[in-house]
Amino acid sequence: MGRIKIFVILMLIMSLVIIYAGCGTKKSVTLDGEGGDIEIGTASWDKDGMYGLKAPDASLDSFVKGEDALMYVFSEMKADDAADYREYIQKKGFTYNMIVLENQSFTGTDKDGRVISFTFDKDSGSGTITAAMGDVPDAEDNGNTAESGDSSREWDSSIMGGLPDPGSKITSYWMSDGDVCYTFAGLDDYKDYLEKIKGCGYTAESSEVEVDGTFSYTASDAAGNRVTFVSSAEEGSVVYEKAGE
């Protein structure tokens, strides 16, 4: 089953959970005209259905089960336990084509195409764990990560080609297949940081543009890694694109 169909099913399942939340009894509903029944209710942890994963350290409130997906809704989970469980999922082999959203949602695939999605809301202590079948990934997909988040992410020079922290409050970031972007509050003087970028060797095939108060600089280093730096009074950003191997 393709990735698009998987996520359509998961969205439908999530809608059904909202509709029937708190019913306290099992229900069977029809997903589509093909007779695909979905069961909603309360149940104990199905380790086999969850691809061998142990139950989380939380209260299992309900489950939704369809032909190609199984989801549990939980509550009363602590933030530290949620972080440990995300790490546990990866240790179990779900490290292909990973997606991380604001440190509260993780999706990963194993080498056989089995997909686990984990979501967690730190404010309420609730979330979901979903198992579904997807496409078998290629070997080079192992470790690939698409990640986005908010200001909780600190600057990491090791994934930014050695670039130093711009010294302004980080507002968001994303990372995918070696490409990384940080956005941050506007700098007092972008020229200071521009010189630091150049000092790290990003001077080849360079381009500088300034339009209506927004400055942009793009350049590569000797290895072909590329940096794009954009700065305005309100906001700045740096995108690091790793050279293809």
N, C-alpha and C positions, 0 to 999 in steps of 0.2 A: 504494500500500500504506500502511495506517495506521501511526501511530507505535508503537502497542502491538504490532502484529505484527512490526515491525522489531526491537524490543528482545527479543521472544520468540525470534526467529531468532538474534539476536546472542548471547543467553544459551545457546542450544543449541549454537551454533558454539563458544563458549568452552569448554563442557563437553567437546565432542569434541576440542578442542585438548589439553586436559588428559589425556584418555584416551589419545590417540595421540602425545603428546609424546615426542620422542626416537626415533620409529620409523625416521626416516631414509628412508622410501620413500613413494611416493604410495599413497593408499588411497581407495576410493570407498565411501561408506556412504549409507544411505537415511535422509532426515530424517523423512519421514512416509509415510502410505499413498498419497500422491498421486504417488509416484515421483520426489520431489525429491532428486536425487543431490547429495552434497557431496564434493568432492575435497580430500584432505588430503595435504600433502607438502612438498617443497622446490621453490623456483622463483625466477627472477629477477623484478625489479620490473615489474609491469604498469601502465605509466603511464596508459594509456587506462582500464583497469579501476578505477584509483584517481582518476578524474576529473581527470587532468592534473597531479596532484601529483608532485613529484620524490621520489626515494627518500630516506629519512632517513639521516643520518650515523650509521649503526649496522650491526650484523651481522644480516642477514635470516636467520632460522633456519627458518621454515616458513610455509606459507600455508594458508588454508582458503577454498574457493571454492564458493559455492552459486548458485542461480538469481538471487537478488536481493541478494547480499552477497559481499564479498571482504575477507578479513582477513589481514594479515601479522603474524607474531610476530617480534620483534627482541630483540637483546641488545647489550651493550657500547655503550650510548649514555650520553653525559655529560649532567649536569643542565643545563648551559648550552646544549647542542645541543637538548635537549628543549624548553627555553623558547623558543629560536629557531624550532623547528619549529612549535610551537603558534601563534606569531605569524605564521609563514609561511602556515599554513592559513587564518587569518583574512584575510590580505592577498589570498588567492586567492578571496575572496568568501563564505566559509562563516561568515557573520556573523548569520544569522537564528536566533532561538530557541536561543542558545548555552547550554550547561550546563557549568559548571566545578566540579569537586569537589576540594577541598584541593590545588589547583595541580598535581594529578597526572593529572587526567582532563579532557578537553575534547571536547565534541560540538557541532558546528555544521552548519547547513543553508545551501545557497546558494539563489538566487532560483528555481531550477528544481526544488527539492525534493530535491536530492542531499545525502546526509548523510555527514559524515566524523566518526569517533570516534577519539580518540587517548588512550591511557592510558600512563602511565610510572611505574615504581617507582624512585625515586632511590637506594634502598639496593642494589638488584640491577642497575640499569642496563637493565632489560628492560621490555618493554611490547608494545602492539599498536596497529595502525592498521587501521581498518575503513571500508569504503565501502559504502553501501547507498542504496536509493531510499526516499524518504518523501513526505509531502504537500507540495505547492507552498505556500510560506508567503505570508501577506499582506504588503503593503508595510510596514505598521506593525510587523511582527515583526523588521525589520532592526535589529540592535543590542540586541534584548532579551536579557537575560542572567539566568540562574538560577545562582547561585554559592554554594558553601559551602566552608568551610575551617577550619583550625586556628589555632594561635597565631602562625603565620608572617605573618598579615595584620596590618598596622599600622592604627591608627585613622586614618580619612580624613574630616576634617570636611566636605570638599567634597561627599561623598555622604550626609552625615548632617545636612543642613539647617543647617550652620554650627555644630553642637554641638561643644564642645571635648572633648578626650580626658579620660575620667574618671580617668586616672592609675593604673589598676590593670591587672594582667596580663591580656591578651586570651586567652581560651580557645577561642573559635570565632566564626564569623560566617556569615551567608548573605545573598544579595542576589538579588532577582527583580523585574524590571520596575519599577525605581525604588524598591522597598521594601528596606530594609537592616536587619539585626539584628546587633549585637555582643553577645557574652556575655563576662564578665570576672570575675576574682576579687572577692570581697566587699569593699566599701568600708568604711573605718573610720568614716566619718560620711556617710551618704547625703544629709543635709540640705545639705551644702556643694555637692554636684553638683546637687541639686534647684534651688538658687538660680541656678546657672549656666544650667540649662535655661530657667528663667523669664526670666533676663536676655537670652536669645536670642529672646524674644518668644513663647514657647509658654505662653500663659496663657488662651487662649480655650477655652470649653467644657471647662474643666478638671475633673478628678476625682481625689481622693486617698483611698486606702484602705490601712489597715494591719491585718493579721490574722496572729496567731501569729508575729510577728517578721519578716514580709515586708511591705514597703512598695511600693505601686504608685501611679504618677502618670501620667495621660493628659491631653494638652492639644493644641490646635492653635495655629498662628500666624495672622497676618492673611491669608495666602495660602491657608489651608486645609490646609497640610501638618500632619501629626499625629505626635506623639511619645508613646511609651509607655515609661516607665522603671520597672523593677522591681528592688528591692534587698533582699537578706537578708544575714545574716552570712557565708554561704558563697559566694554568687554574686550578680552583678548583670547586668542586660541593658538595652539600649536598642533599641527598634524605631522606625525612621523610615519613615513612609508618605507618599510624595509625592502631593500633590493631583492629581486627574485634570484633564487639560487639556480 
